[in-house]
C-alpha cells in the first residue's frame, strides 16, 4: 500500500527506534482500552458481561497479543520493514473501526482515533502514503455508517446499556464528509511536516559529513603540503641530473632504455607530487562571474570530443539560462571534467551522463552529474574523497579529493549518492551571484 522513497528512507537504526515506540504506544492504548472498559462498568455499576463489553475486552486483549507478536517478529523482518509497517497500519485501522462499531457506530466518541493513525503513519511514510492512509480510514468509516444506515449491522442491537438514535442518509453523508475532510487535512499537514523534517535531517546529515570531510582534509593537507615540497625539490634535481647523464653516457641501447624508464617514472612521480600539492593547498584561482550554462555547454562539447571516452558515452545537459556563480573558470572546468571522467570510467560499454542544473528553495544552484555506471556501496561512498583512495587499477586516488578541496576554498559543497548496479549522482552546490556585463563563459 505504501512505499518509502529511497532518497529519504530512514536509516535502519532510526526506523527501528520509531517502530519500537509505535509498538509500545499501541500496547499502552490496549491497556487504556481495557482499563476504560472496566471504569465504564464501575461507573454505571453494570457488571454483567454483555456482548459489547466482551467485545471490548476481546479487542483490547487482541491488541495486546498483536503488540507482543509485532515485538517478537520485528528483528526477523528487518529487511521487509516497509511491508511490516503497512501491515500494522492496516490492522490498526481495522481495530479502530471495531472500536467505533462496538461503542456506538455513528454515535461513537472514538472516531477521532482514525486521525491518530493518520498522524503516526506520517512518521513512517511520505505525504502520498499518508494521504492513502487517510483515504483508507475515511472509506472504512463511511462504509461502517452506510451499513448501519441500511440495517446490515446494528451497533446498538445487543440489548446493552449503549443506545443510539435512528440514522438518516443526510446524517451519514455529513458525518462521513466531516471525517474525510478531517483525515485529509491532518494527512496534508502531518505529511508535509514529516517530509520537511526528513529533508532537514538529510541536509543536516549531509552538512555534518561535509564538515567532517573538510576537517579531515584540512589536517591531511597541512601535513602533506610540507612533505610534498620536501619531495619536489630533490625530485627536480634528480630529473635534471638524469637528463645530463643521458647525454653523456654512451649510446648503448640498454642504457638508453633504462634512462627512458627512469625519466618516465620521474615525470610520473613529479605529476603525482604536483597533484598532491594541489590537493593540500589549492589556490583560490582567478575568481570571475561565470555564466554556468555557457561554461557547462563548452565543457560538455569538449568532453564529447575527448578520445578517452571513445564516443561510447552520451552526455545530456539541462541547464538554466540565468545562472551565474563566482569561480575560476579553469578550476570549474577541472571540477566538472573530473566528475564527468569519473562517471564515464564507471560505465562498462555504452551509457549516459546527465547534467542537470536546478535552483533550490534557498536560492542555491545545484549541478547534478549522474551516470549509468556500476555505482558504489556504502563503504566506498564513505572513503571516495580520501586522498589516494581509488578503485581503478591505474588511478592515483587524488581526483575527487582535489575536486572537493577546490570547491571548499570557495565555500561550495559536493555531495554524492550511489546505488550499486544503477549509477552515481554527484551534486555540486553553488551560491548564485548577479551577472556582470563581462561574465566569463569559459
N, C-alpha and C positions, 0 to 999 in steps of 0.2 A: 504493500500500500504506500509506504513512504520510503524514500531513498535519500541517504545522506550524500550531498555533493562532495566529491573528493577534495576540492580546493579548500574547503573549510571543515573537513572531517575532524572530529575530536581525536586527540591522541588517546591511546588505549587507556592510560592511567587516569586521565581526566574523565573520560567517558565512563569507566568502571566506577569511579567515585560517585558520579552523579546517579548512576544506575543503582548503586547501593543506597543512596539517600532516598531514591524513589521507592525502593522495596521496603525500606524502614518506615517511611511515611504511610505506605499502604497498610503495613502491619498495624500502625497506630490507629489508622482510620477504622480497621476492622475491630480493634479493641473498643474504640469510641462507639461504633455501631452497636456492639454487644452491650456496652455499658449504658448507652442511651435507651436501649430497649428495656433493660432492667429498670432504669429510672422511670420510664413511662408506666410500667406495670406498678411500681411502688406508688407513684403519684396518684394514679387512678384507682389504686387498691384493687386491681384486677389481676389476679394471679393465675387465671386459667390460661392454659397453653392453647390459645386459639390459633387457627391456621396462619393469620398474618404474623403473629408473634413467633410461631415456629419457623416460618419462612425467614424472618429477620435473623433469628438465631442461626438458622442453617446457612444463610448468606454470609453472616459475619464469620462463622466457622470456616466456610469455604474460602473466604478471602485470606484468613489466617493460614490455611493449608497451602493456598496458592503462593503466599509470600514465602513460606518455608520452601516450597518447591522451586520457586524462582531463585532463591538463595543457593540451593543445592546445585542447580544446573548452570548457574551463571559462569563458574570457571570453565565448564565444559564447552559452552557455546560462545567463547570469546571471539572466534573467527566469524561468527554469524550474529554479531551484536545488533545489526540493523533489523534482521528478521526477528530477533528476540524482543526488541523494543516494540516493533509493530504488533507482535502477538500480545504483549502486555497491554498496549493501548486498546486493542480490540476487546480483550477480555474486560478491561476496566469500564469501557462504555456499556457493555452488556450488563455488568454488575450494577452500574448506576441506573440503567433502565429498570432493572429488577427492583432496586430500592424505591424508585419513583412509583412503579406499579404497586408494590406492596403497601406503600404509605399513602395511597390515595389517587394515583394517576394524575388526572387534571388538577386535583386539589392538593397534590403533594407539595410540601415546602422544600423538598430536597432537589428540585430540578436545577438549582444553581450548581450542583456538583458537576454537571456537564461542563461548565465554564472552567472548573478546576482542572479537568482533563485537558481542555484546550490549552490552558496556561502551561501545564507541566510538559505537554508534548512539544511546545516551542523550545524547550531546553535541549531536546534531542534531535529535532528536525528543523528544516528551513521553513520559511514563511509559507511556501507552497504546500509542504507537508502539514503544517498547522491548519491551513485552510481546508485540507482534505479531512482532517480530524473534526473540524467544526461542521463540515457537511455531514459527516457520519453521525455525529451527535444530534444534529438538527433533524435528520431523517428518522433516527430511532425515536426521538421524542414525538415527532409528528405522526409516525405510524402507530405509536402507543396510544395517542389521543384519538386517532381515527378508529382504531379497533375498539376503543372504549365507547366512542360515539355510536357505533353501529351494533354494539352489544356482543361483539365477539369475545371480549374479555370484560370482566367485571371486578375492578379493584375493590369494590365495596360489597361484593356479594358473598362474603364469608360469614355474615351474621355477627361480626365482632363489634367493637366499640368505635371503629373508624368508619365514619359516614360521609357521604358527599351528596351533591345536588345533581339533578338531571342536566345533561350537556346539550348544547345546541351547536350546529355547524359553524355559526359565526364565532362562538367562543373558542372552538377548537382552532379555527383559522387564525384568530387573533393571537392566541397563546403560542401557536406554532410559529407564527411570523415573528413574534417578540423574541422567542427563543433563538430563531435563526439569526435575527439581527444581532442579538447579544453575542452569540457564538462567533459570528464572523467579525464583529467589531473587536472582540477580545483577541481573535486569531490574528487580525491585521496588526493590532498594537503589540501584542506579545511576540508575534513572529518578527515584526520589524525590530523591536528592541533586542531580541535574541540574535538576529542577524548582525546588527550593529555591534553587539558585544563580541560575537565571533570575529568579525572583521577587525575590531580594535585589538582583540587579543592576538590575532595573527600578525597585525602590524607591529605590536609591541614585541612579540617573539622575534620577528624579523629584525627589528631595531636592536634588540639585545644581542642577537647573533652578529649584526653588523659591528656593534661597538666592541664585542669580544674579538672579532677578526682584526679590527683596526688596532686594538691594543696589542694583540699578539704580533701583528705585522710590524708595528712601530718598534717593539722591543727587538724583534729579529733584525729589522732594518738598521737600527743603531749599531748593533753588534757587527752586522755584515758589512756595513759601509767601510769601516776601518780595515777589516780583513780583506775586502776586495781591493782597496787602494794598495795595501801591502803586497798583494799578489800581482797587481797590474804593472807596477814599476819594474820588478825583476823580470817579468814576462816580456816586457818590451825590450829590455836589454838582451835577453836570451834570443829573441827573434832577430834582433839586429846582428848579434854575433854569428848566428847560424847563416844569415844571408852573406856575411863576409866570408865565412868558411866555405860556403857553397861555391863562391867564385874562385877561391884559392886552391881548393882540392883538385886533384887530378880528375879528368873527365872519365871516371870509372863508372860503368853502368850501375853497379851495386851501390856505390857511394851516392850517386845522384838519386837513386830510388829511395834510399834511406833519408836523404836530405829532404826530398819532397814529402815523405811521410812526416818528418819532424816539423816541417813548416806548416803542413796542413793541420796537424794536431795543435800546433801553437796558435794558429789563427782561430781554430775552433775553441780553444781554451780562452783566447782573448775575447771572442764574441760572447762566451758564457760569462766572463767577468764583467763585460760591459752591460749585459742584461741584468746581472746581479746588482750592479751599481744603480741601474735604472729602477729596479725594484726597491733597493734600500733607500735611495734618496731621489725620487722622481722630481724633475724640475717642474716649476709651475707653468713653463712654456710661455708663449706669446698669446695672452688671452685676448680674444676678439668676440664680437657678437656674430654668431654663426646662424645662418638660415638652415635649420635642421633638415627640412625637406630637400633642399638643393644638395646639401652635403651628403645625405644618405643616398640620394639618387646617383650622385657621382661615384660614391664608394661601391654601390651595387653594380654599376656599369663596369668599373674596373675589375671587380671581383669575378664577374661572369666571364670576363675575357682572360682571367688568370689561368695559366696552364695547369696549376696544381689540382684543380677540380675537374678538368678534362670534360667540361660541359655535361657532366652527369648529374649535376645538382641544379634544380630550378629555383631561382630566388624571386620572391614576390615582395613588393613594398607597398604598404598602405600608410601614407603619410598625411600630415596636416599642412595646410597652406601657410598658416601664420604661426609657426613655432620657431622661436629664437632662443638660443642659450648662449652663455658665455663660456668659452673654452678655447684652447689652442686647436686650430683646425687639424694640424698634423697629429696631435695626440688623440683627437676624436677619431680620426681615420685609423690610428693604431688600435684603439679600443674596439671599434666596430669590426675592423678587419680580423683581429684575433678571435673575436667571438664567432664571426662567420666561418673562419677557417676551422675553428674548433668544432663547430656544428657539422661542417662538410666532412671532416675526418671521422666523425662518429657515424656517418651514413655508409653502409656497405652496399655498393651498387648505386642505383639511381634513387633520388629522394628530393625533398623540398626544404628550402629555408624560407621562413616567413618573417618579415619585419613589419611590425605594427606600431604606429605612434598614436598615443592617446593622451588625453588630459584628465587628470584626477579631479576629485571634488575640491581638494586643497590647492588646485591650480598647478600642481607639479606636472611635468611632462614625463611620460614613461615611453621607453622604446623597448618593445618585446622582440627578442630574436629567438624564434622557435625552430627546431629541426625535427626531422622524422627519423632520427638516428636510433642507436641502440639504448639510449637512456642510461641512467646511473642509479645504483641502490643508495640507501640512506647512509651507509658507511662512507661511500665515495663522496657523497654530497658534503659531508662534514669536513673533508680534507682537501677538496679540489683547489681551494685558494691558498693552501700552504705552499711555500716555496719548495721546489724540487719534487713535488708530488706529481706523478704523471702515470697514465695508463697506456701511454704509447711507447713502443719499443725504442724509438729514436727521439723522443721528446726530452726537453730539459726540465719541464715542470715549473717554468717561470712565466709562461704566457698569461695565465689567468691571474697570477699574483701581481704582475706588472699592471694589468688592466685594473685590478682592484685598487692598487696604490695610486694610479693616475687619477681615478675618479675621486678617491678620498682626498686628494690635495685640493680639489675644487669644492669639497663638501657635498659631492654627489654620492649615489649609492648603487650597488649592484646586488640583486637577489637572484636565486636560481631555484627552479622546481623541475623535477625529473621523475619519469616513470620508466622502469626497466622495460625495454622492448617497444616503447611508444615514443620516446624522444625527450628532449630537454628544452626548457624555456628560460633564457636569461632575460632579466628585466632591469633596464637602466633607468634610474630616477634622476631627472634634471630639473633644476629650478629655472623657470622661464624668465626671460628678460624682454624689455621693449626693443623693437627693431631700430636699427640706425640706418641712415642713408647708405653707408658703406659696409653693410653687413656681409661677412665673408660667406661664400658658397663652397669653399674648398673643404 
